[in-house]
């Protein structure tokens, strides 16, 4: 499998849960922020091949969160990819056929969104 895109990023994970064993004020503050935002930005790596987008959390975030699972999205399930404004780093929004979405933020987000769009099966068919 050829990897076309590989980026360090923060993914917006709606069901990220702070590890309760950490306790303390910091954990409570992160939980409060997650409740307000509807999820947490979690560090990891995103890779995109001709078949799928995969996100894997980094080791530190695996230790800081309970049951943090990798994300696997077949490109056939992706409707569109676009970049939206984000402070410091742009945000790549991957809209799915089922109406859901996956968001991640990284440097050079505009180029990542364009390159990923070029890999979508719908783009390959219409080319």
For each residue, the residues with C-beta under 8 A, 3 or more apart:
1: 49 50 51
2: 49 50
3: 6 47 48 49
4: 48 49 50 115 119
5: 46 47 48 112 115 116
6: 3 45 46 47 48
7: 45 46 106 107 108 112
8: 43 44 45 106
9: 43 44 45 46 55 104 105 106
10: 41 42 43 44 89 104 105 106
11: 41 42 44 46 55 57 71 102 103 104
12: 39 40 41 42 102 103 104 105
13: 16 39 40 41 42 68 71
14: 38 39
15: 39
16: 13 34 39 40 42 65 68
17: 65 66 67
18: 22 27 30 31 34 40 64 65 66
19: 22 27 63 64 65 66
20: 23 27 66
21:
22: 18 19 26 27 64
23: 20 27
24: 27 28
25: 28 29
26: 22 29 30
27: 18 19 20 22 23 24 30 31
28: 24 25 31 32
29: 25 26 32 33
30: 18 26 27 33 34 40
31: 18 27 28 34 35
32: 28 29 35 36
33: 29 30 36 37 40
34: 16 18 30 31 37 38 39 40
35: 31 32 38
36: 32 33
37: 33 34 40
38: 14 34 35
39: 12 13 14 15 16 34
40: 12 13 16 18 30 33 34 37 65
41: 10 11 12 13 105
42: 10 11 12 13 16 57 61 65 68
43: 8 9 10 57 58 60 61
44: 8 9 10 11 55 56 57 58 61
45: 6 7 8 9 55 56 58
46: 5 6 7 9 11 53 54 55 104 106
47: 3 5 6 53 54 55 56
48: 3 4 5 6 52 53 54 75 115 116 119
49: 1 2 3 4 52 54
50: 1 2 4 75 119
51: 1 74 75
52: 48 49 72 73 74 75
53: 46 47 48 71 72 73 75 78 94 102 116
54: 46 47 48 49 70 71 72 73
55: 9 11 44 45 46 47 70 71 102 104
56: 44 45 47 70
57: 11 42 43 44 61 62 65 68 70
58: 43 44 45 61 62
59: 62 63
60: 43 63 64
61: 42 43 44 57 58 64 65 68
62: 57 58 59 65 68
63: 19 59 60
64: 18 19 22 60 61
65: 16 17 18 19 40 42 57 61 62 68
66: 17 18 19 20
67: 17
68: 13 16 42 57 61 62 65
69:
70: 54 55 56 57
71: 11 13 53 54 55 102
72: 52 53 54
73: 52 53 54 77 78 94 96 102
74: 51 52 77 78
75: 48 50 51 52 53 78 119 120 121
76: 121
77: 73 74 96 97 98
78: 53 73 74 75 81 94 95 96 97 120
79: 95 96 97
80: 94 95 117 120
81: 78 92 93 94 95 113 116 117 120
82: 92 93 95 113
83: 90 91 92 93 109 110 112 113
84: 90 91 93
85: 90 91
86: 89 90 91 105 109
87:
88:
89: 10 86 105 106 107 109
90: 83 84 85 86 105 106 107 108 109 110 113
91: 83 84 85 86 103 104 105 109
92: 81 82 83 103 104 105 106 109 112 113 116
93: 81 82 83 84 101 102 103
94: 53 73 78 80 81 101 102 103 104 116
95: 78 79 80 81 82 101
96: 73 77 78 79 99 100 101 102
97: 77 78 79
98: 77
99: 96
100: 96
101: 93 94 95 96
102: 11 12 53 55 71 73 93 94 96
103: 11 12 91 92 93 94
104: 9 10 11 12 46 55 91 92 94
105: 9 10 12 41 86 89 90 91 92 109
106: 7 8 9 10 46 89 90 92 109 112
107: 7 89 90
108: 7 90 111 112
109: 83 86 89 90 91 92 105 106 112 113
110: 83 90 113 114
111: 108 114 115
112: 5 7 83 92 106 108 109 115 116
113: 81 82 83 90 92 109 110 116 117
114: 110 111 117 118
115: 4 5 48 111 112 118 119
116: 5 48 53 81 92 94 112 113 119 120
117: 80 81 113 114 120 123
118: 114 115 123
119: 4 48 50 75 115 116 123 124
120: 75 78 80 81 116 117 123 124
121: 75 76 124 125
122: 125 126
123: 117 118 119 120 126 127
124: 119 120 121 127
125: 121 122
126: 122 123
127: 123 124
